[in-house]
Amino acid sequence: MKLVITDTDSIKINSSAETNIIGPNKAINKCVGCFGCWIKTPGRCVIHDGYEDMGHLISVSKEVIIISRNCFGCYSPFVKNVLDRSIPYLHADFIFKDGKMHHKIRYDNKFSLKVYFYGDMSEAEMKTAEGLVGFNAVNFGAADSEIHFLDSDERLEAISV
């Protein structure tokens, strides 16, 4: 299964695999840092707005595709909220990876992470985005990751998921 997280309706999804699409057509509440997804309802967000199962969606995906407007080298606010609400994918306990502390992965799933940033970007913003995606891949235990930069909204149609 594929999971597509996008902040735009400008993309057409043509996929032979089962695909879950998380888009901006439904309001999302912000993560409030309550740790309920780790303590009260392990693996599931306690906020009930349709995004409470993001951890589970990632856990059953072989590929996670993020399509986001580049906001100063980071994800758009909508995509950032979705990723924050995906924290239940992680366990509250910590481990060391390459000498750095990270959360344990709750699920035994290795997915491919593909990120597409669109919009006007400076070289510094692209470098920041590359670091961000690299850290996200490590934190979420992705098997591999790739990043693409699109210089305009029109090129979104060229993305094949």
Residue pairs with C-beta under 8 A, 6 or more apart in sequence:
1 17
1 18
1 19
1 20
1 60
1 61
1 62
2 15
2 17
2 18
2 19
2 20
2 61
2 62
2 63
2 64
2 65
2 161
3 19
3 20
3 22
3 57
3 58
3 61
3 63
3 64
3 65
4 13
4 19
4 20
4 21
4 22
4 23
4 65
4 66
4 67
4 161
5 22
5 64
5 65
5 66
5 67
5 68
5 79
5 82
5 83
6 21
6 22
6 23
6 24
6 65
6 66
6 67
6 68
6 79
7 23
7 24
7 67
7 68
7 69
7 75
7 76
7 78
7 79
8 23
8 24
8 67
8 69
8 118
8 153
8 156
9 23
9 24
9 25
10 153
10 156
10 157
11 67
11 156
11 157
11 159
11 161
12 157
13 19
13 21
13 161
14 160
14 161
15 161
17 62
17 63
19 161
20 57
20 61
22 51
22 54
22 57
22 82
24 78
26 49
26 50
27 49
28 49
28 50
28 51
28 78
28 81
28 82
28 85
29 47
29 49
29 51
29 81
29 85
30 81
30 84
31 45
31 47
31 81
31 84
31 85
31 87
32 47
34 46
35 92
36 45
36 46
37 43
37 44
37 45
37 46
37 55
37 87
37 88
38 88
38 91
38 92
39 92
40 46
42 88
42 106
43 55
43 56
43 88
43 89
43 106
43 107
44 52
44 53
44 55
44 56
44 88
45 51
45 52
45 53
45 54
45 55
45 85
45 87
45 88
46 52
47 85
51 82
51 85
52 85
54 82
54 85
54 86
54 88
54 89
55 86
55 87
55 88
55 89
55 90
55 106
55 107
56 88
58 64
58 86
58 89
58 107
58 109
58 111
58 140
59 89
59 106
59 107
59 109
60 109
61 109
61 111
62 111
62 112
63 111
63 112
63 113
63 114
64 111
64 112
64 113
64 114
64 140
64 142
65 114
65 115
65 116
65 161
66 75
66 79
66 83
66 113
66 114
66 115
66 116
67 115
67 116
67 118
67 156
67 159
68 75
68 76
68 79
68 115
68 116
68 117
68 118
69 76
69 117
69 118
69 119
70 117
70 118
70 119
70 120
70 121
70 125
70 126
70 129
70 149
71 77
72 125
72 128
73 121
73 124
73 125
73 126
73 127
73 128
73 129
73 132
74 80
74 128
74 129
74 132
75 83
75 132
83 136
86 140
88 106
89 105
89 106
89 107
89 140
90 103
90 104
90 105
90 106
90 139
90 140
91 103
91 104
91 105
91 106
92 103
93 103
93 104
94 101
94 102
94 103
94 104
95 101
95 102
95 103
95 104
96 102
97 138
98 138
102 138
102 139
103 139
105 140
105 141
109 141
110 141
110 142
110 143
111 140
111 142
111 143
112 142
112 143
112 144
112 145
112 146
113 133
113 136
113 137
113 140
113 142
113 144
113 145
113 146
114 145
114 146
114 147
114 148
115 129
115 133
115 136
115 145
115 146
115 147
115 148
116 147
116 148
116 149
116 150
116 156
116 159
117 126
117 129
117 147
117 148
117 149
117 150
118 149
118 150
118 151
118 152
118 153
118 155
118 156
119 150
119 152
119 153
120 151
121 129
121 149
121 151
126 149
129 147
129 149
130 147
133 145
133 147
134 145
136 142
136 145
137 144
137 145
150 156
150 158
150 159
